[in-house]
Amino acid sequence: MTEPSGGVSLFLFRLIPPRPDFAQTMTPAEQQAMSAHQEYWGRLLAEGRVVVYGPVADPEGVWGMGVLRAADRAEVLAIAERDPSITAGVNTFDVLEIMGGTTG
């Protein structure tokens, strides 16, 4: 396992849906926002900024998770605020630093 280098840390991005059954009850507008969200995160992955991302099968309701490499929390907040599902007002989010995180 390796630690991020060059002053880069790992951060957990949690995408918070508007309701517990969101994955099953999305409106057409919400589906469009989520499609753009997936494209956005796919680009971040291709750029090497994202280590992993995807939906989490929480019994309380599905939510989204991403692990990002960034210099600081402000950089991740800026990325999160540009997420199409956030700009569309569909979802909210949390960003937390992974203290001393390593990747394989």
C-alpha positions in Angstrom: 0.0 0.0 0.0 1.2 3.5 -0.7 0.5 6.8 0.8 -0.5 9.8 -1.4 2.5 11.8 -2.2 3.3 15.4 -3.0 1.1 17.0 -0.3 -1.9 15.1 -1.5 -4.4 13.7 1.0 -7.4 11.4 0.6 -11.0 12.6 1.2 -14.3 10.9 1.5 -17.2 12.5 -0.4 -20.6 11.4 0.6 -23.5 12.2 -1.7 -26.7 12.5 0.3 -29.9 11.9 -1.6 -33.1 13.9 -0.9 -35.0 10.8 0.4 -34.3 7.2 1.5 -36.0 5.7 -1.6 -34.4 8.1 -4.1 -32.8 5.3 -6.1 -36.2 3.8 -6.8 -38.3 7.0 -7.1 -36.3 9.4 -9.2 -38.2 11.8 -11.3 -37.1 12.4 -14.9 -35.3 15.6 -13.9 -33.5 13.8 -11.1 -32.6 11.0 -13.5 -31.1 13.5 -15.8 -29.1 15.1 -13.0 -27.8 11.7 -11.9 -26.8 10.8 -15.4 -24.7 14.0 -15.6 -23.4 13.2 -12.1 -22.1 9.8 -13.3 -20.5 11.4 -16.3 -18.8 14.0 -14.1 -17.4 11.3 -11.7 -16.3 9.2 -14.6 -14.2 12.1 -15.9 -12.7 12.6 -12.4 -11.8 8.9 -12.3 -10.2 9.1 -15.7 -8.2 12.1 -14.6 -6.8 10.2 -11.6 -8.5 12.5 -9.0 -10.9 9.8 -7.8 -9.7 6.5 -6.4 -13.1 4.9 -6.2 -16.8 5.9 -6.4 -20.2 4.4 -6.5 -23.5 3.9 -4.7 -23.5 2.3 -1.2 -26.2 -0.3 -0.4 -27.1 1.1 3.0 -30.2 -0.6 4.5 -31.4 2.9 5.5 -31.2 4.1 1.9 -28.7 4.2 -0.9 -26.2 7.0 -0.9 -23.1 7.8 -3.0 -19.5 7.6 -2.0 -16.3 8.8 -3.6 -12.7 8.8 -2.4 -10.6 11.6 -3.9 -7.0 12.7 -4.0 -6.6 16.4 -3.3 -4.2 18.9 -1.8 -6.8 20.0 0.8 -10.5 20.0 1.7 -11.1 23.2 -0.1 -10.2 21.5 -3.4 -12.6 18.7 -2.7 -15.4 21.1 -1.8 -14.9 22.9 -5.1 -15.2 19.6 -7.0 -18.3 18.6 -5.0 -20.0 21.9 -5.6 -19.6 21.4 -9.3 -21.2 18.0 -9.2 -24.3 18.3 -11.6 -26.6 16.6 -9.0 -25.5 19.3 -6.5 -25.8 22.3 -8.9 -29.3 20.9 -9.9 -30.4 21.0 -6.2 -31.1 17.3 -6.2 -28.5 16.1 -3.6 -26.4 17.5 -0.8 -23.0 16.3 0.4 -20.4 15.9 3.1 -16.6 15.9 2.7 -14.3 14.3 5.3 -10.5 13.8 5.3 -9.3 10.3 5.5 -6.5 10.7 8.1 -3.3 8.9 7.1 -5.1 7.1 4.3 -3.3 4.7 2.1 -4.1 3.2 -1.3 -3.2 -0.1 -2.9 
